[in-house]
Amino acid sequence: MSMAPDKHILLARGLNKTYSQRSGRFGFGTNKVKALDDVSIALRAGSTLAVVGESGSGKSTLARCLLQLQPLDSGEVMFQGNNLASLSGHALRQERRHLQMIFQDPFASLNPRMKVRDIVGEGLLIHEIGNPREQLEKVSRILERVGLSAGDLNKYPHEFSGGQRQRIGIARALVLEPKVVVCDEPVSALDVSIQAQILLLLKSLQQEMALSYIFISHDLRVVRHIADDIAVMHKGRIVEQGKVAEVYAAPNQDYTRNLLNSIPGRKSLAA
């Protein structure tokens, strides 16, 4: 059963994450870097929330913490009534099936020694879904849905272009039929013409599979074409949130205004 479009499927409240960083001439000192500083976001079911900001703003740390790939110092991530930060072991693995990630670099995120059938089907093995025949059928179907073919099952990543590799990464994330997908800069490593194809594919898959996306990006041109809502990050904090159309038309913060003014060909917004 699909959720009402205005219902929140994922809520993050008061997320904090601090790293220790070596400093000083010989690296004997340490600095504390606040990667996430009281971050709260809400993702509506069936929608796309873009998280934008410059490099180092905390976007990717947020992505990893939302999926519990990194531990939080404090805060909670609520998904389907469960606080993911309080789960571990089997319980966390069961929830993680419904929370998947598409990574930035299609060249680095695929194991070059594994065949496509094994890369895409690995999650099915981990979660013990289906027998070998059923797993292969699911892998074949999702490959065809992302624009590849069953004939690609026994190929290796080096036999594909960058755009095709990202399609494999998308298939890997979606073969488990997740509810939320975190897209961490999924098109930034691709040529502009290929970016458009991948964005169209993501939007089509979202409608077909009732997916909710958190779309991490530094490129506001891309965000405008795929997102419904936007959260702007700066130095580990959310400095502005709202509907994409409203924020683009009338940003409240100077930082957001500067990001928008940096889009090539865009008419500058007055302060």
C-alpha positions as CSV (number, residue, x, y, z in Angstrom):
1,M,0.0,0.0,0.0
2,S,1.4,3.4,-0.9
3,M,1.6,6.1,1.6
4,A,-0.2,9.4,1.4
5,P,2.0,11.9,-0.6
6,D,2.0,14.4,2.3
7,K,3.1,11.8,5.0
8,H,6.7,11.8,6.2
9,I,8.4,8.5,5.5
10,L,11.7,9.6,7.1
11,L,12.4,12.2,9.8
12,A,15.8,13.2,11.2
13,R,15.9,15.3,14.3
14,G,18.8,17.0,16.0
15,L,21.6,15.1,14.2
16,N,25.1,15.8,15.5
17,K,28.4,14.4,14.3
18,T,31.9,15.5,15.2
19,Y,35.2,14.3,13.8
20,S,38.6,14.5,15.3
21,Q,41.2,15.9,12.8
22,R,45.0,15.9,13.3
23,S,46.5,19.3,13.3
24,G,49.8,21.1,14.0
25,R,53.1,20.9,12.3
26,F,53.7,17.2,13.1
27,G,50.1,16.1,13.4
28,F,50.3,15.7,17.2
29,G,47.4,18.0,17.8
30,T,43.7,17.4,17.2
31,N,40.9,19.7,16.0
32,K,37.2,18.9,16.5
33,V,35.2,19.3,13.2
34,K,31.5,19.6,13.5
35,A,30.3,17.8,10.4
36,L,26.6,17.9,11.5
37,D,25.3,20.5,13.8
38,D,21.7,20.0,15.1
39,V,20.5,18.9,11.6
40,S,16.8,18.1,11.1
41,I,15.1,17.2,7.9
42,A,11.8,15.6,6.8
43,L,11.2,13.5,3.7
44,R,7.6,13.3,2.3
45,A,6.6,9.9,1.0
46,G,6.9,9.7,-2.8
47,S,8.8,13.0,-3.1
48,T,12.4,14.1,-3.6
49,L,14.3,16.2,-1.0
50,A,17.5,17.8,-2.3
51,V,20.3,18.5,0.2
52,V,22.6,21.0,-1.4
53,G,25.7,22.9,-0.4
54,E,29.4,23.4,-1.2
55,S,32.0,20.7,-0.8
56,G,32.6,20.2,2.9
57,S,29.2,21.4,4.0
58,G,28.3,18.0,5.6
59,K,26.0,16.6,2.8
60,S,27.7,13.2,2.4
61,T,28.1,12.8,6.2
62,L,24.4,13.4,6.5
63,A,23.7,10.7,3.8
64,R,25.9,8.2,5.6
65,C,24.4,8.9,9.0
66,L,20.9,8.7,7.8
67,L,21.6,5.1,6.6
68,Q,23.5,4.3,9.8
69,L,26.7,3.7,7.8
70,Q,28.3,6.0,10.4
71,P,27.3,6.4,14.0
72,L,25.8,9.7,15.2
73,D,26.9,11.5,18.3
74,S,23.3,12.3,19.1
75,G,19.9,12.7,17.4
76,E,17.4,10.3,15.9
77,V,16.5,9.1,12.5
78,M,12.8,7.9,12.4
79,F,11.8,5.5,9.6
80,Q,8.5,3.7,9.7
81,G,8.1,4.4,13.4
82,N,11.6,3.1,14.3
83,N,14.5,5.1,15.5
84,L,17.3,3.7,13.4
85,A,20.0,5.1,15.7
86,S,18.7,2.7,18.5
87,L,18.7,-0.4,16.3
88,S,21.5,-2.9,15.8
89,G,22.2,-6.3,14.4
90,H,19.3,-8.1,12.8
91,A,16.7,-5.4,13.5
92,L,18.9,-2.7,11.8
93,R,19.6,-5.0,8.8
94,Q,15.9,-5.6,8.3
95,E,15.2,-1.8,8.1
96,R,18.2,-1.2,6.0
97,R,16.7,-3.3,3.2
98,H,14.2,-0.5,2.7
99,L,16.9,2.2,2.8
100,Q,19.4,2.1,-0.1
101,M,22.1,4.3,-1.6
102,I,23.3,5.2,-5.0
103,F,26.9,6.4,-4.9
104,Q,28.6,9.2,-6.6
105,D,31.4,7.5,-8.6
106,P,30.2,4.7,-10.8
107,F,33.9,3.7,-11.4
108,A,34.8,3.4,-7.8
109,S,31.6,2.0,-6.3
110,L,31.5,-1.3,-8.3
111,N,33.8,-4.2,-7.5
112,P,35.9,-4.7,-10.7
113,R,36.3,-8.4,-9.9
114,M,32.6,-9.2,-9.7
115,K,30.2,-9.9,-12.5
116,V,27.1,-7.7,-12.9
117,R,24.8,-10.5,-11.8
118,D,26.7,-10.7,-8.5
119,I,27.0,-7.0,-7.9
120,V,23.3,-6.4,-8.4
121,G,22.2,-9.6,-6.6
122,E,24.5,-9.2,-3.6
123,G,21.8,-7.6,-1.5
124,L,19.4,-10.4,-2.2
125,L,22.0,-12.9,-0.9
126,I,22.6,-10.8,2.2
127,H,18.9,-10.5,3.0
128,E,18.2,-14.1,2.0
129,I,15.5,-13.2,-0.5
130,G,14.5,-15.9,-2.8
131,N,16.3,-19.0,-4.1
132,P,19.1,-18.7,-6.7
133,R,16.7,-18.9,-9.7
134,E,14.4,-16.3,-8.2
135,Q,17.3,-14.0,-7.4
136,L,18.6,-14.3,-11.0
137,E,15.1,-13.4,-12.3
138,K,14.9,-10.4,-10.1
139,V,18.4,-9.2,-11.2
140,S,17.5,-9.7,-14.8
141,R,14.2,-7.7,-14.5
142,I,15.8,-4.8,-12.7
143,L,18.7,-4.6,-15.2
144,E,16.2,-4.3,-18.0
145,R,14.2,-1.7,-16.1
146,V,17.3,0.5,-15.8
147,G,18.1,0.3,-19.5
148,L,20.5,-2.7,-19.6
149,S,19.8,-6.3,-20.6
150,A,19.9,-9.8,-19.4
151,G,22.9,-10.3,-21.8
152,D,24.9,-8.0,-19.4
153,L,24.6,-10.4,-16.5
154,N,28.0,-12.0,-17.0
155,K,30.0,-8.9,-17.9
156,Y,32.4,-7.0,-15.6
157,P,32.2,-3.3,-14.8
158,H,35.1,-2.4,-17.1
159,E,33.0,-3.4,-20.1
160,F,30.6,-0.6,-19.5
161,S,30.6,3.2,-20.0
162,G,30.3,5.6,-17.0
163,G,26.5,6.0,-17.6
164,Q,26.0,2.3,-17.9
165,R,27.9,1.7,-14.7
166,Q,25.7,4.1,-12.9
167,R,22.7,2.2,-14.2
168,I,24.2,-0.9,-12.6
169,G,24.6,1.1,-9.3
170,I,20.9,2.1,-9.6
171,A,19.9,-1.5,-10.2
172,R,21.9,-2.7,-7.2
173,A,20.0,-0.2,-5.0
174,L,16.6,-1.0,-6.4
175,V,16.7,-4.8,-6.6
176,L,15.6,-4.9,-2.9
177,E,12.6,-2.8,-3.7
178,P,13.4,-0.1,-1.1
179,K,11.2,2.7,0.0
180,V,13.8,5.4,0.5
181,V,16.9,5.9,-1.7
182,V,19.7,8.3,-0.8
183,C,21.3,9.5,-4.1
184,D,24.8,10.9,-3.2
185,E,25.8,13.1,-6.1
186,P,24.7,10.4,-8.5
187,V,25.3,12.3,-11.7
188,S,28.2,14.6,-10.8
189,A,30.8,12.2,-12.3
190,L,29.0,11.9,-15.6
191,D,28.9,13.9,-18.9
192,V,26.1,16.5,-19.1
193,S,24.2,14.5,-21.8
194,I,24.4,11.4,-19.7
195,Q,23.3,13.3,-16.6
196,A,20.0,14.1,-18.2
197,Q,19.3,10.5,-19.1
198,I,20.1,9.3,-15.6
199,L,17.8,12.0,-14.1
200,L,15.0,11.0,-16.3
201,L,15.5,7.4,-15.4
202,L,15.4,8.2,-11.7
203,K,12.2,10.2,-12.0
204,S,10.6,7.3,-14.0
205,L,11.6,4.7,-11.4
206,Q,10.3,6.9,-8.6
207,Q,6.9,7.0,-10.1
208,E,6.9,3.3,-11.0
209,M,8.2,2.0,-7.7
210,A,6.7,4.6,-5.3
211,L,10.2,5.7,-4.2
212,S,11.2,8.6,-2.0
213,Y,14.6,10.2,-2.7
214,I,17.1,12.2,-0.7
215,F,19.2,13.7,-3.5
216,I,22.6,15.0,-2.4
217,S,24.1,17.5,-4.8
218,H,26.2,20.6,-5.1
219,D,24.7,21.4,-8.6
220,L,21.6,23.5,-8.3
221,R,20.9,23.2,-12.0
222,V,20.4,19.5,-11.5
223,V,18.3,19.9,-8.3
224,R,15.8,22.1,-10.0
225,H,14.8,19.3,-12.4
226,I,14.4,16.5,-9.9
227,A,13.5,17.8,-6.4
228,D,10.3,18.9,-4.8
229,D,11.8,20.2,-1.5
230,I,15.3,21.5,-0.7
231,A,17.5,21.8,2.3
232,V,20.6,24.0,2.1
233,M,23.6,23.0,4.2
234,H,26.5,25.3,5.2
235,K,29.2,24.3,7.7
236,G,27.3,21.4,9.0
237,R,24.0,23.2,9.5
238,I,20.7,23.5,7.6
239,V,20.5,27.2,6.8
240,E,17.4,27.2,4.7
241,Q,14.6,24.7,3.8
242,G,11.4,24.9,1.7
243,K,9.8,24.0,-1.6
244,V,12.3,24.1,-4.5
245,A,10.3,26.7,-6.6
246,E,9.9,29.0,-3.6
247,V,13.5,28.9,-2.5
248,Y,14.8,29.4,-6.1
249,A,12.5,32.4,-6.6
250,A,13.1,34.1,-3.2
251,P,15.8,32.7,-1.0
252,N,15.9,34.0,2.5
253,Q,19.6,33.5,3.2
254,D,22.6,35.2,1.6
255,Y,24.4,31.8,1.3
256,T,21.5,30.3,-0.7
257,R,21.4,33.5,-2.8
258,N,25.1,33.2,-3.6
259,L,24.7,29.5,-4.5
260,L,21.9,30.4,-6.9
261,N,23.8,33.3,-8.4
262,S,26.6,30.9,-9.2
263,I,24.5,29.0,-11.7
264,P,25.8,29.8,-15.2
265,G,23.4,31.9,-17.2
266,R,21.1,32.7,-14.2
267,K,20.1,36.3,-13.6
268,S,21.5,37.4,-10.3
269,L,19.2,37.7,-7.3
270,A,19.5,41.0,-5.5
271,A,20.4,40.8,-1.8
